[in-house]
């Protein structure tokens, strides 16, 4: 049994009186959990959305006209009637179907590999204990500081030695593992999965592989969706390495677009028609992964 002095009781009483309840603090600062955004917020968000979507819409406008109309002042803002003719010209000028198929294969293989290996490596660095773990992670992060252009010549010599130049293997193989992906998943799993959950799984008899399959993979879905989206966009938009290692008869989307944009006279309608076609797969991927990306962002917002 503890005893308290009158002075201590007086100090405790004053301290309790000065502690302001959290709900009162929020009311005083004008914060309400159920407060709905006003019309100005919706107008500002609509303005930002329209401003962000305008370049894509302008690409469609240019793709649906011929080059003669584009010189008008003011420029046309509505869709024209030459969209299908320009699509036919784009697919007839370069092997666009083959370019789309090559880019889908390359980007899909790289995305699947990066997400899988980055989650495995992130689980190892974040939750497993082994000698040299921190030093190895620092080495992996340090590789992000090296410009990719420095490795082009040695990489091309390696691909030529194993006779992979001119094949899709030469584009896919260098991108199978990403240092950024390892760092990203390590940071996410370190915060998102508590150690007590893994200890409980081990007590229930789970091996490390079963813990990865039944605990880590479900918990890493939001981060894996974000990493997958970023990796797919990077692989899809990669231009330099496919231009070096592939032939013009077996292009990717970006090298095919460079062919459309080449020439003594610039054909903007043809170039932006190809750009509009190349944007469609990215929109499809975002549509498939969008709910996981938004869920991951909201999860982080609630935690903060």
C-alpha positions as CSV (number, residue, x, y, z in Angstrom):
1,X,0.0,0.0,0.0
2,X,1.4,3.3,-1.0
3,X,1.1,6.6,0.9
4,X,0.9,10.0,-0.7
5,X,1.7,13.4,0.9
6,X,-0.8,16.4,0.7
7,X,1.7,18.2,-1.5
8,X,1.8,15.3,-4.0
9,X,-2.0,15.1,-4.0
10,X,-2.1,18.8,-4.8
11,X,0.4,18.5,-7.6
12,X,-1.5,15.6,-9.1
13,X,-4.7,17.5,-8.9
14,X,-3.3,20.5,-10.7
15,X,-1.7,18.3,-13.4
16,X,-5.0,16.5,-14.0
17,X,-6.8,19.8,-14.2
18,X,-4.4,21.1,-16.8
19,X,-4.6,17.9,-19.0
20,X,-7.0,18.8,-21.9
21,X,-8.9,15.8,-23.3
22,X,-8.0,14.9,-26.9
23,X,-11.6,15.4,-28.1
24,X,-11.6,18.9,-26.6
25,X,-8.3,19.7,-28.4
26,X,-9.7,18.6,-31.7
27,X,-12.9,20.7,-31.2
28,X,-10.8,23.7,-30.3
29,X,-8.6,23.3,-33.4
30,X,-11.7,22.9,-35.6
31,X,-10.9,19.2,-36.4
32,X,-13.9,16.8,-36.8
33,X,-13.5,13.2,-38.0
34,X,-16.9,13.4,-39.7
35,X,-16.3,16.8,-41.3
36,X,-17.0,16.7,-45.1
37,X,-14.8,18.6,-47.6
38,X,-16.3,21.9,-48.9
39,X,-17.1,22.9,-52.5
40,X,-13.8,24.6,-52.9
41,X,-11.9,21.4,-52.1
42,X,-13.9,19.6,-54.8
43,X,-13.4,22.4,-57.3
44,X,-9.6,22.4,-56.6
45,X,-9.4,18.6,-57.0
46,X,-11.4,18.7,-60.2
47,X,-9.1,21.4,-61.6
48,X,-6.0,19.3,-60.8
49,X,-7.6,16.2,-62.3
50,X,-8.5,18.1,-65.6
51,X,-5.0,19.7,-65.8
52,X,-3.4,16.3,-65.3
53,X,-5.6,14.5,-67.9
54,X,-5.3,17.3,-70.5
55,X,-2.0,16.0,-72.1
56,X,-3.6,12.6,-72.7
57,X,-6.7,14.2,-74.2
58,X,-4.6,16.5,-76.4
59,X,-2.8,13.4,-77.7
60,X,-6.2,12.0,-78.7
61,X,-7.2,15.2,-80.4
62,X,-4.0,15.4,-82.4
63,X,-4.3,11.7,-83.3
64,X,-7.8,12.2,-84.6
65,X,-6.8,15.1,-87.0
66,X,-4.4,15.5,-89.9
67,X,-1.3,17.7,-89.7
68,X,-3.0,20.5,-91.7
69,X,-5.6,21.3,-89.1
70,X,-3.0,21.4,-86.3
71,X,-1.7,24.7,-87.6
72,X,-5.0,26.5,-86.9
73,X,-5.2,29.3,-84.4
74,X,-6.9,28.7,-82.0
75,X,-6.1,25.0,-82.2
76,X,-9.0,22.5,-82.3
77,X,-10.1,21.1,-79.0
78,X,-12.6,18.5,-80.2
79,X,-12.0,15.1,-81.6
80,X,-11.7,14.8,-85.4
81,X,-12.6,12.0,-87.8
82,X,-9.1,10.7,-88.8
83,X,-8.5,8.5,-85.8
84,X,-9.0,5.2,-87.5
85,X,-7.0,6.3,-90.6
86,X,-4.1,7.4,-88.4
87,X,-4.3,4.1,-86.5
88,X,-4.1,2.2,-89.8
89,X,-1.1,4.3,-90.9
90,X,0.7,3.7,-87.5
91,X,0.2,-0.1,-87.7
92,X,1.3,-0.1,-91.4
93,X,4.4,2.0,-90.8
94,X,6.0,-0.1,-88.1
95,X,5.3,-3.6,-86.7
96,X,3.2,-2.2,-83.8
97,X,1.5,-5.4,-82.9
98,X,4.8,-7.1,-82.5
99,X,6.2,-4.1,-80.6
100,X,3.2,-4.3,-78.2
101,X,3.6,-8.0,-77.7
102,X,7.3,-7.7,-77.0
103,X,6.7,-4.9,-74.5
104,X,4.0,-6.8,-72.7
105,X,6.2,-9.9,-72.4
106,X,9.3,-7.9,-71.3
107,X,7.4,-5.7,-68.8
108,X,5.3,-8.6,-67.4
109,X,8.3,-10.8,-66.9
110,X,10.4,-8.1,-65.3
111,X,7.5,-7.0,-63.0
112,X,6.7,-10.5,-61.8
113,X,10.4,-11.2,-61.1
114,X,11.1,-7.9,-59.4
115,X,8.0,-8.2,-57.1
116,X,8.7,-11.8,-56.2
117,X,12.5,-11.5,-55.5
118,X,12.1,-8.1,-53.8
119,X,9.5,-9.5,-51.4
120,X,11.7,-12.5,-50.6
121,X,14.8,-10.2,-50.1
122,X,12.7,-7.7,-48.1
123,X,11.5,-10.5,-45.8
124,X,15.0,-11.7,-45.3
125,X,16.5,-8.3,-44.5
126,X,13.5,-7.1,-42.4
127,X,12.7,-10.1,-40.3
128,X,15.4,-12.7,-40.4
129,X,18.7,-12.5,-38.5
130,X,21.9,-13.5,-40.2
131,X,25.5,-12.4,-40.2
132,X,26.4,-9.4,-42.3
133,X,22.7,-8.4,-42.9
134,X,23.1,-4.7,-42.6
135,X,26.4,-4.5,-44.6
136,X,24.8,-6.5,-47.4
137,X,21.8,-4.2,-47.5
138,X,24.0,-1.1,-47.6
139,X,25.9,-2.6,-50.6
140,X,22.6,-3.2,-52.4
141,X,21.4,0.3,-51.7
142,X,24.8,1.7,-52.9
143,X,24.3,0.1,-56.3
144,X,21.4,2.5,-56.8
145,X,23.9,5.4,-57.0
146,X,25.6,3.9,-60.1
147,X,24.3,5.3,-63.4
148,X,22.9,2.7,-65.7
149,X,24.8,4.1,-68.6
150,X,28.1,3.0,-67.1
151,X,27.1,-0.7,-67.4
152,X,25.8,-0.6,-71.0
153,X,29.1,-1.6,-72.7
154,X,30.1,-4.5,-70.3
155,X,26.5,-5.7,-70.4
156,X,26.4,-5.7,-74.2
157,X,29.7,-7.6,-74.3
158,X,28.3,-10.2,-71.9
159,X,25.1,-10.6,-74.0
160,X,27.1,-10.9,-77.2
161,X,29.3,-13.6,-75.5
162,X,26.3,-15.7,-74.6
163,X,24.7,-14.9,-78.0
164,X,21.6,-13.3,-76.6
165,X,21.8,-10.0,-78.6
166,X,18.8,-9.5,-80.7
167,X,16.6,-11.6,-78.4
168,X,14.1,-10.6,-75.6
169,X,16.3,-12.5,-73.1
170,X,18.8,-9.7,-73.4
171,X,16.2,-7.1,-72.3
172,X,14.6,-9.2,-69.6
173,X,17.6,-10.6,-67.8
174,X,19.2,-7.4,-66.6
175,X,15.9,-6.2,-65.0
176,X,15.0,-9.4,-63.1
177,X,16.1,-7.9,-59.7
178,X,15.9,-4.3,-58.6
179,X,17.9,-2.7,-55.8
180,X,15.1,-0.2,-55.3
181,X,12.6,-3.0,-55.0
182,X,14.6,-4.7,-52.3
183,X,15.0,-1.5,-50.3
184,X,11.3,-0.6,-50.8
185,X,10.0,-4.0,-49.6
186,X,12.5,-4.1,-46.7
187,X,11.3,-0.8,-45.4
188,X,7.6,-1.7,-45.8
189,X,7.8,-5.2,-44.2
190,X,9.9,-3.8,-41.3
191,X,7.0,-1.5,-40.3
192,X,4.0,-3.4,-41.5
193,X,4.5,-6.9,-40.1
194,X,5.1,-7.1,-36.3
195,X,7.7,-9.6,-35.0
196,X,5.1,-11.0,-32.5
197,X,3.1,-12.2,-35.5
198,X,6.0,-14.2,-36.9
199,X,6.8,-15.6,-33.4
200,X,3.2,-16.7,-33.1
201,X,3.4,-18.4,-36.5
202,X,6.6,-20.2,-35.5
203,X,5.0,-21.4,-32.2
204,X,2.2,-22.9,-34.4
205,X,4.8,-24.8,-36.3
206,X,5.2,-22.8,-39.4
207,X,8.5,-23.0,-41.3
208,X,10.1,-19.9,-42.8
209,X,8.7,-20.8,-46.2
210,X,5.2,-21.1,-44.8
211,X,5.5,-17.9,-42.9
212,X,6.5,-16.1,-46.2
213,X,3.6,-17.7,-48.0
214,X,0.8,-17.3,-45.4
215,X,1.9,-14.2,-43.5
216,X,4.3,-12.1,-45.5
217,X,2.7,-12.3,-49.0
218,X,-0.8,-11.3,-47.8
219,X,0.6,-8.5,-45.7
220,X,2.7,-7.1,-48.6
221,X,-0.1,-6.8,-51.2
222,X,-0.4,-3.0,-51.0
223,X,3.4,-2.4,-51.3
224,X,3.7,-5.1,-54.0
225,X,1.0,-3.4,-56.0
226,X,2.8,-0.1,-55.9
227,X,6.2,-1.7,-56.7
228,X,4.6,-3.7,-59.5
229,X,3.0,-0.5,-61.0
230,X,6.3,1.4,-60.8
231,X,8.3,-1.5,-62.2
232,X,5.9,-2.1,-65.1
233,X,6.0,1.6,-66.0
234,X,9.8,1.7,-65.9
235,X,10.1,-1.4,-68.1
236,X,7.5,-0.2,-70.5
237,X,9.1,3.2,-71.0
238,X,12.6,1.9,-71.2
239,X,14.1,3.0,-74.5
240,X,17.9,3.0,-74.5
241,X,18.8,-0.6,-73.7
242,X,16.2,-2.2,-76.1
243,X,17.4,0.2,-78.8
244,X,21.0,-1.0,-78.3
245,X,20.3,-4.8,-78.0
246,X,17.3,-5.4,-80.2
247,X,17.0,-5.2,-84.0
248,X,14.6,-2.8,-85.8
249,X,12.6,-5.8,-87.0
250,X,11.9,-6.9,-83.4
251,X,11.2,-3.6,-81.6
252,X,9.5,-2.6,-78.3
253,X,6.9,0.1,-78.1
254,X,9.3,2.8,-77.3
255,X,11.7,1.9,-80.2
256,X,8.7,1.7,-82.5
257,X,7.6,5.2,-81.4
258,X,11.1,6.5,-82.1
259,X,10.7,5.2,-85.7
260,X,7.4,6.9,-86.1
261,X,8.8,10.2,-84.8
262,X,11.9,10.0,-87.2
263,X,11.9,11.5,-90.6
264,X,12.7,14.8,-92.3
265,X,9.2,16.1,-91.8
266,X,7.6,15.5,-88.4
267,X,4.2,13.8,-88.6
268,X,2.7,14.7,-85.3
269,X,-0.6,12.9,-86.0
270,X,1.2,9.7,-86.6
271,X,3.5,10.1,-83.6
272,X,0.8,10.9,-81.1
273,X,-1.4,8.1,-82.5
274,X,1.4,5.7,-81.6
275,X,1.7,7.4,-78.2
276,X,-2.0,7.0,-77.5
277,X,-1.8,3.3,-78.4
278,X,1.2,2.9,-76.1
279,X,-0.6,4.5,-73.2
280,X,-3.5,2.0,-73.2
281,X,-1.7,-0.9,-71.5
282,X,-0.5,1.4,-68.7
283,X,-4.1,2.5,-68.1
284,X,-5.2,-1.2,-68.0
285,X,-2.5,-2.1,-65.4
286,X,-3.4,0.9,-63.3
287,X,-7.1,-0.1,-63.5
288,X,-6.2,-3.6,-62.3
289,X,-3.9,-2.5,-59.4
290,X,-5.6,0.8,-58.6
291,X,-7.6,-0.5,-55.6
292,X,-4.5,-2.0,-54.0
293,X,-2.5,1.1,-54.6
294,X,-5.2,3.3,-53.1
295,X,-5.6,0.8,-50.2
296,X,-1.9,0.9,-49.5
297,X,-1.9,4.7,-49.4
298,X,-4.9,4.9,-47.1
299,X,-3.3,2.3,-44.8
300,X,-0.2,4.4,-44.5
301,X,-2.4,7.5,-43.8
302,X,-4.3,5.8,-41.0
303,X,-1.1,4.6,-39.4
304,X,0.4,8.1,-39.5
